Amino acid sequence: MPQKEIIELDMERSNPNLSAATKFGDLVFVSGQTGTHPETGKLGNGIREQTSYTIERIKVILEKAGTSLDNVLSATTYLTKREDLSEYNEVYGEYFVNNKPARATVEVMLNREELLVEIMVIACIPS
């Protein structure tokens, strides 16, 4: 039986109340990431930059767990403004060109007013 493994990273602006991800067998569950640059912690300007920073954070976490964006099975996206959906989709599409994961997108209020997007993913580690 597989054991749960916590994936930790020393990334700027990480939330100390949660793990970057948990790994169980060949699955990786990435905690919700927001639009701050993974190295500097600087908040992105607007939905495009915040989406890019969010996915770059996820990319770093997945690599640490032994997988990549190519193996994302499911993504759950939280947007604070419905009108940002089109621009969000454009940036998202640059990262997930052909092999698109299952996805849900909902409008929410995030815990900081300046945050525009949060994304959680589930990925697999191919054998």
N, C-alpha and C positions, 0 to 999 in steps of 0.2 A: 504494500500500500504506500503511495507517495506521501511525503510529508510536506506541510506548508513551509515555504521559505520566504522570508521577508527580503525584498530588494530595497536597499538603502543607497542613497546618493548624497553627496555634498553639493547640492545645487543651490544657487542663490534664490532667495524668496521661497524656499520650500516650507510647507506647512508642518510644524513640529508635532502636530496632533495626528498625523497619519503617515503610513509607509508610502514610499514612491510607488511600490507595487508589491503584490504577493504572487508567488509562483506556486502552482500545485500541479505536479506531474508535468505535462507538456503545455499547460495553460498559464498565461501571465495576465493578471488583472491589474491594470494601471489606474491608480487613484486619479480623481479629477485634477487636471492641470489647467492653469490659467495663463493669460497673456504676458508673462514676464520673461525676459530673455534668460535662457538657462545659465549663462555665465555671468552676466552683469547684474541680473535682477531688475533691470530697467523695464518699466511697464511700456508696452507697445503703444504707439499713437494710432488710434482708430482700429476698426475691426480687422482690416487686412493685416496689419503688423501684429496685433494681438493673436490672431488666428495662426499666423506663421510661427510666432514664438511658442504658442501652446503646442503645436505639432512638433516643433523642434525639441521641446522638453520631453514629449512622449517618445520621440525617436531616441534620445539619449537614454531614457529609462529602459526601453525595449532592448537596446544594444547591451546594456549592463545585464539584463536578464537572459541574454543569449538569443535574441530574435530581432525582428526588424518591422518596419511599417508594412512591408510586403506580406507579413503574416497576421495582420490585424483582421480579426473575424467580425468584430462588432464595435461600433462607436456610438456613444451617447453624447450629444452636444446640447449645451445649455447656452442660449443667447439671451441677452437682456433687452434687445430691441429687435422686433420683428423686421423692421426695415433694413437690418444688417444682413439678412439671410442671403441675398443675392451676392454681395461681396464676399461673405463667408464661404459660400459655395464655390466661388471662383478660386480662392486660395486653397480650400480643401481639395479641389480637383487637381491642383498642381502637385499635390502629394500622393493622391490616390487616383492615378490616371486610368488604368485599365482594371486592375484587380480590386474593385471597390468593396469595402466591408459592408455588412448590414449596418443600418444607421437609423437612429431616432434623433430628432431635433425638437427641442421645446423652448418656449420663452419663459424666463424666470427672473427673479431678483437674486443676484449674487451677494455674497457677504461684504463686498466693498463696492461702492458706487461706481468707481472708475473701471471696474472689470466688465468687459463686454462679452466674454466667452469663457466657457469651461468645457473641457472634453475628457471623457473617460473612455478607455478602450479595453477590450479583451483580445489577446493575441495568442497564437500557438507557437510552439517551438517545433519546427519540422524534424522528423526523425531521419 
